[in-house]
Amino acid sequence: MKYSQRHLFISFLCCWLTLTSSVLGFQSPASFPPNVPVLVRSTPGLRAPIVMKRHPMVLNVAAPVVTSAIATIALPSAKTILLANLLPTFIGFYKYEYGVSYAYGTATATTAYFALRALLSAPTSAFTTIAQIHAAAIVFYGIRLNLFLLYREFFNDRFRKMRERIEARQTKKEVDTGLIGRVLNRAPFIMSCSMLYAGLAAPALTSAKLIQIGAAPTCEIASLAYKALVGLTWFGFMLGAVGDLTKSFVKGKKGPDHLVTGGVYSLFRHPNYTGEVIGWTSSFLASIIAISGTKRLDILKTMSPALALSSLGVVGILFVLCAATGNLEKRQMEKYGKTDEYKEWVKKSWSGPKLQKKE
């Protein structure tokens, strides 16, 4: 293994551990240390005052306004989230392509599930309900993706051959390295993927964290925007699901070389990629709106590491998806570009965001 590869691996490891310890070191209200200041407010109509503790992660600022009582929900520990993203990605050591397919769906769904489980135990409120729907969208995406991958694994011979080519190409690079060399060679890829998946699921954890520390959005416009973005998250993931289902059905009936232009494909040339772009971008923006909607600088500073991790996740996946869209556009142009059907289809449909190499 070259020095540059070892250096890259150590860099990824240090970056991962730093971010997860700072972002995901959640602490339940029951475990707050005794020296945390307590705020007591008498509320008309209630027999007893509401007792609220300042969260230990909040920076010292001048008397922040407490907008809601702290909810006693148990968020997953840093160790739990670390394992939820690392363990599925380890399958990439067995099959390289699995690290960006099954691991992708499993890690994001598992992490979002932990957030959803915590949110289901939170006191009922409008923000809590939308946060639950937000987390459920990511859980849905991960489960749906893995089910689709399993279907292709067993029933799509072309997909199996593609996976075998990817594995053969990667194995060729690792000839004569031995088991240890193979593990060390793939480790940077595994670590970077797990970090990407944690970043994609982080918005669901961010909303749960806001509820835990009693910092739900107080701005009505922000609340409406948060609802709209969560709705777009579901729209994007459903668009991708419909796209995969439509293509699989049509190609299974008319042959693997048939150009699918009907249904959702009449509007989106690559609904699976475009749907993911819409879904992950909306999910990320929803977390930004939720935090900014609290109108509290201390909360923004406290949650900034989470936003940094989310930013890495969304930027990484957008780059992958846009590059994949560009490559697919190129292949379809080469294969169908001279046909009238393709030319008409391109005029009436949208490719979605794409990156293409200059010729």
N, C-alpha and C positions, 0 to 999 in steps of 0.2 A: 504493500500500500504506500502510495506516495505521501510525502510530507504534507503537500497541499490538501490532500484528502483528509488526513488526520486533523489538520488544523481546522478544516471546514466542519468536521464532525464535532470537535470540541466547541467550536463557536456556536453551532446549532444547540448543543446540549446546554451550554451556559445561558444562551438567550432564552431557551425554553424554560429552564428552571427559574430564571429570574422573573419572567413574565407570569408564570403560573403561581409562584409564591406571592407575588405582589397583587395579582389580579384575583386569584381564586382562593385566597386565604380567608374564606368566609367564616364568620363567627356568629353563632346564634345568640339572641338576646339573653337567654338564660345563663350564658357563660360569660357575660360582661364582667370585668373585674370590679371589685367593690369601690374603687376610687373614681369610677366614671360618674360625672356630674348627673344629678337627677333633676328634671324639670317637672314641676307640679302645676297643673292648671285646673281651675274649677270651671266646670262647664254647666251652664244653666240647664235644668231639667234632669241632671244626674245627681244621685245622692252622694256619690263619692267622686273625688277628683281623679283626673286621668294622670297617671304617673308615667313619665317618659324619660328614658335614659339617653344621654348623648352617646352616639356610637363612637367607640374608641378610634375608628379609622378616620373620623371627621377631623379636619384640620382646625386649629384654634383660630376662630374668627369671632368677631364681636356679635354676641347674642343672636344666633340665627333664629328665624321664626319657625317653630315646629308646626307642621301642617297636619300631621296625623300621628296617631299612636304607633309605636313600634310593634310590628306583628311578630308573634312567636312562631316563626317557621324555620325549619332546619334545612339550610342549604347544604349541598354536598361539600365535603372537605376538599382541600387542594389535592390530597393524595387520591381521592376518589376520582376527581376530574382528570388528573394526570393519567391514571390507569385506564379510564374510559376512552382516552384518545390514543394512548400508546399501545395498549394490548391489541386492539383490532388491527392497527397498522403493522404489527409484527408479522401478520400474514404475508406481507410483502417479502419477507425472507424466504418464504416457501415458493410463492409465485409472484414475480415482480408486479404484474398487472393487477393482482388482487389488492395491492397497497393503495391503488387509486380507484378501486371499484367497491368491493365489499367493505373494505376498511373505511372508505368515505361514508357510505351509508350507515354503517354500524356505529362509528365514532360520533357522528353528528346526532344521530337518533338517540343514542345512549345518554349523551351529555344533556340534550334537550329534555329527555325523559326525567332526569334528576331534577331539573329546574321545574318541570311540570308537576312532579310529585310534591315538591315543596310548595308550589303555588296553590295546589288543591287544598292544602291545609291552612291557607291564609284566610283572614276575615274577608267576607264578601264585600266587594266594591266594584265600581265600573272599571277602574284601572286593572284590578286583579283579574277580572273576567277577560279583558282583552289580552292581558299578559299570558293567561292560560292558553288562549287561542293562538297567540304568537308561538309559544313553546310547542303546542300541538302541531303547528304547521311544520316545524323542523323535524319532529318525530315522524310525522306522516311522510315527509320527503325521504328520510333515511330508510324507513321500512319499505316504502314503495319502490325505491331504487334497488334495494337488495332483492325484492321479489322479482323485479324485471330482469335483473342480472342472472338470477337462478333460472328463470325461464329461458333466457338466451343460452345459458350454459348447457341446458339439456336438449333444447329444441332447435338451436340455430347453429348449423354446422359451420357457416362462414365466420361466425363470432369465435367459435372454438379454435379455428385455424388461425385467426388473427391473434388470439391470446398466445397460442403456441409460437407464433413468429416473434412476438414481443419477448417471450421468455427465452427463446433460442438466441435472439440478438443480444440480450443481456447476459446470458450464460457464456456466450462466446467471449465477451469482454473479461470474464472471470476465470478463464481457462488457466489451470496450473496455480491458482491462488489458494486452493484448499477451502475447507469450511470456514476457518477463521477469516481468511482473506475475503471470502464471499460476504460474510456478515459485516465486516468493516467497510467493504465497498458499498454495500447497500444502506448502511447506517445513516449517512447524511440525508438520503432520500426518505427513509423511514421517519427520521426526526422532523424533517421539514413538513412532511405530510401530516403528521400528528399535530404539529403546531398550527397548520392551516385549518384542520378540522376543529380544533379548539376555538380558533378565531371565528369560524362560521357559526358555532353554537353559542358563543359568548353573549350575543344580544339577548337571548332568552334568560340567561343567568343575570344579566344586568337588570332587567325588569324585576326579577325576583329579589335582587339585592335592594333595589329602591323600596320595594314593599316592606322588606325586612327592617329597614332602618327608618321607616315612616316618612319617606320622601317621594310620595307619588306626585305627578305633575299637577300644578295648581292653575296653570294657564289653560283656558278653555280652548283656544286655538290649537295649542300643542296637543291637547287631548284628542281633538278631532283629527289632527294630522296623524297622530299615533294610530288611531283606529283605521284611517285610510291606508296607511302603510302596511299594517298587519293584513288588511284585506288584499292589498297588492301582493304581499308575500304568498298568501294562499293562491291568488290568481296565477302567479308565476309558476308555482310548484304544480298546480293542476294543469296548466298549459303544457308543461313538460311531460306530465303523466299521459295526457290525451295524445300528445304527439308520439310518444313511444308506442302507445297502444295502437294508434292508427297505422303507423308505419309497419309494425309487426303483423297486423291483420292483413293489410293490403299486400305486402310483399309475400306473406305466407300463402296468399290466394293466387297472386298473379306472377310470382317469381321474384327472386332476389334482385334482379336487374331492372325491375319496373320502377319508373319515376313516379313517386307519390306526389300528387298535386291537388288532391281533393280534401274536403273537410277543413280542418284547422290549417292544413298546409296551403290552402288557397290564400291565406293571409300571411302566414309565417313560414318561410322556407325551411327553417330549422327550429321548430317550436320547443324541442327539448333543450337546446342550448339557450335560446332566447328566454324561455321560461325560467331557467336557472338564473340567468342574469337579472331578470326582473325580481325573482324571489329573494335572492341573497342581497341584492342592493337595497330592496325595500326593508328587509329585516334589519340590516345595518343602520339605515336611516331612521328606522323606528326607535332604535336604542338611543340615537343621538337626540331625537325629539323628546323622548321620555326624560332624559337627563336634563336637557336644556329647559324643559317645561317646568321643572321644579323651581327655576329662577333663583337658584342658590349656588353661589360660587364655590362654597365648601364642598358641595356634592359633586360639582363638575370636576374639581381637583381630585377628590377622592376616587371618582370613577374613571379618571383619565387613563390609568393603566389598562382598564378593561376596554376602553375605546381604542387604545393603541393596538391591543390584541385583535379586536374586531376589525380594525382597519387592515391589518396584515392579512387577515382571513379573506376579506372581501376583495382587496386588491389582487391577491394571489389567485382566487378563483375566477375573477373577471379576466385576468390575463390568460388563464388556461382556456376558458370558454370562448373568448374572442379569437384566440389563435386556432382553436378547433373549428370554429365557424368559418374562418378564412380558409383553412385547409379543405374543408368539405365543399365550400364554394368552388375552389379551384378544381377539385376532382370531378364535381358535377359538370362544370363548364367543359372539361376535357372529354367527358363521356357523353353528355347530352347537348352540348352547346350549339351544335349545328341543326338541331331539330326545332321545328316551329313551336311545338308544345313547350319546350324549355324556354324559348324566347318570350312567348306570351306569359308564361308563369312568372318569369323574372320581372316583367313589367308591372304585374298586378300584386306581387307579394313583397314582403320585407325580409331581408336576410337576417336582420338583427345586428347588433354591434359585432364588428369583426376586425381582425388584424391579418394583413396579408403581406407576405414577403415581396419586396420589389424585385421585379425580374431583371 
